[in-house]
């Protein structure tokens, strides 16, 4: 149950911070807060229930995977796609990463300008989607079987992870570092779950895997530093903390945090604002009528593909996420939680069922990955 406990600490922690941190969320009536709180609590309870149900029962038989071949193919594709991805999405080559790193605000602005330029990227986006199962599987499989891999295969896996980080640096975005941390952390949880340490105390696990913890801590420090620097460069100041260009801002002079230094207030506030703002998008969506998007609204890529094929934009305009644009909360720039994206297709009640089913799949993949030693299940768990 360790994955569920870690997930609940994060999820409930972000929601508590959303409720208590000094941010001027523009929700002016107590019924908005009550409805949002009730929905989130029920959703998180269903996640816990779904995970618990999913992990019950015997593990399925493990089917062997061609591990080395998958790692080599996936990592090679990830590395090879870095050059065209960099040019198409940022207009610059990957070897300019150090220049981009020194000017992350400018890198993000160039990325946004590149997206707004004319040009059809749908073909390349489709290619990335087709090879995504391979490129995604390379890193978790390498972590799972690290000790028996040759150094050449390890090097390819490291190269795949670095390709993602370089791409994020060129774009000036944080998502790639978060994904690497989550995928790597999830894979390591599976390694731990398969070991005898999982049936002992956590202290014995820490004693054995302290080097992994040290690497994770260093990674988090670097990620936090880059995150703060990127946000400061985008905003151009650290005495004001707002969600992009919105009127949603944190009060950095609130009594609860006034004792912090200016840089610390900015760092903490911008992290909380970024990680919690999705609940605000969810609250905005809950005020609107349901208009089904017939199974495509859960994915921005699916909506875009439908629009390219049919020329019809009406499906996009039916979504909660699009209609939030009229409240100043565009899905292009602001987060609105997975609940709202699922609700685009099945409404808010249906989204709860979808979340519970995904949680059950998550719990089942954990059971099969750890007890059944299934690498396929481990990849699903990491996803």
QUIBEL-V236362 format. One line per field, one symbol per residue. ss: DSSP state (H for helix, E for strand, - for the rest). phi: phi as a letter, one per 30 degrees, with the letter a starting at -180 (. if undefined). psi: psi as a letter, one per 40 degrees, with the letter a starting at -180 (. if undefined). Layout:
ss->???
phi->???
psi->???
//
This chain:
ss->-HHHHHHHHHHHHHHHHHHH--E------HHHHHHHHHHHHHHHHHHHHHHHHH------------HHHHHHHHHHHHHHHHHHHHHHHH---HHHHHHHHH-HHHHHHHHHHHHH-----HHHHHHHHHHHHHHHHHHHHHHH-HHH--HHHHHHHHHHHHHHHHHHHHH---HHHHHHHHHHHHHHHHHHHH-HHHH--HHHHHHH-HHHHHHHHHHHHHHHHHHHHHHHHHH-----EE------EE-----------HHHHHHHHHHHHHHH-HHHHHHHH--------------HHHHHHHHHHH---HHHHH-HHHHHHHH---------HHHHHHHHHHHHHHHHHHHHHHHHHHHHHHHHHH----HHHHHHHH-
phi->.eedddddeddddddddedcddbdedccbdddddddddddddddddddddddddddjdddedcdcdeeddddddddddddddddddddcbibdddcddddddbdddddddddddddddkccddddddddddeeddddeddddddcedcdddddedddddddddddddddddiccedddddddddddddededddddddccddddddddcdddddddddedddddddeddddddddiabcbbbdhcdcdbdddcdedbddddedddddddddddddcdedddddddddcddbdchicddbddddddddddciccddeddddddddedcibdddbbdbideddddecbiddddddddddddddddddddddcddhdddddddedd
psi->eddddddddddddddddddeighghgheidddddddddddddddddddddddddeiiiiiihhiigddddddddddddddedddddddeeeiidefdddddegddddddddddddeiiihedddddddddedddddddddddddfddeiiddddddddddddddddddddefiedddddddddddddddddddeidddeaidddddddfddddddddddddddddddddddddddeieehhigbeiehiigeeiddedeiidddddddddddddeedddddddddeeiihhiefeeeehdddddddddddehedddeeiddddedeefghedeiifiddddddddeiddddddddddddddddddddddddefhdddddddd.
//
